[in-house]
């Protein structure tokens, strides 16, 4: 039983490997939830940012971030580049760094800036002056006086943030332009396709009109330095499209946490359970497995709610004979996962639900078989759609089956690009029969390898018989109900 999921992956796509075969959960229908504890430990820390020692961490390691800075300077040539991290949190929540700034620096602390000189290859990190009074309230804040920052980040030149403009004046050396990212800042649960339109609407609002923080920076730099500012975000997008081994490893960690959460949600599903309860159970499991938090708002749609693509109210109690569709994944070490599974609320698919489920699974299997170097998202989409066309179910389609994923759940990038090793995206065909009140979607995260692909989220079951058995197993909510809580 332990290897059924891995075997299934090889059956439909010999070159498409399942991730962490040795970690698969034993899906015994009578096994208690304690069986989840038998899952083999992750082959690496569940989160580099949560190693347990309580010390500051530089992202995925100083070597990774140094490599990203070097690659950006190589692509940008002899230009002078400046990036500004985010200020402190506006809400009573933990600070989360802007994704692009973190990508280049690994710095998870507010009020930082980074200057890169492509001409001299000089790197300067700018941090706030030390404020011990503030640290009494907020804990460790990276500052210019912290001697450990240079060793941790691998950036030997650390200066006070107040010196940013003089530093740029000093380094310009006759250059009449400098570069920065003009893209909307992205933090936990954000993505470009949500943040970008939000800031555009804000700027065009007759009763608001504020430009983004990034564009305000560009305006101020032009005023103070007399230079023109150009956008390096397109270059960052190109870099981010092909993941390094460190990034793929982080996405494996996120996929593992998300897959375990889906398994527990299946086990805890019963008629009468509230959609919000499964949301809560999954959030608990994800954080237990190292997640910073949700990569996006949980979609827990039962019955007709499963036909609403981005349903997030999660306020209905499930009924017998229905299907619940859950699209939910965490962020681990700044990298996201995006997993969808659909299952019967009472452990057995109805005939119509089984028909639609088998079609969606076959569609996804065909799509995964097309995931290999040299192919494109168009090829994967066609493979998925052809299955629906052959079964006369294409009228129940509502969306395409693929999007890029990485630092953002919807990562930016040209969808016409030919696949090369390191590209990561989702395969998520779905069918939505609104008249029957049945929505089925199956979604996995796929990384292109040298000879095919790796399904990073393969730990979450999706073969119909295995899904039914998992739902019939005991879950956390069963235990709570039995204890009277």
Helices and strands as residue ranges (DSSP letters): H 4-12, E 16-18, G 21-23, G 33-38, G 48-50, H 62-76, E 80-84, H 99-105, E 113-117, E 122-127, H 132-138, H 148-153, E 157-160, G 161-163, H 164-172, E 177-180, H 192-204, H 213-225, E 228-231, H 233-241, H 245-268, H 275-288, E 293-294, E 299-302, G 303-307, E 323-327, E 330-332, E 335-336, E 340-344, H 351-369, H 377-390, G 394-396, E 424-427, E 430-433, E 438-441, E 444-448, E 453-455, H 464-472, H 476-482
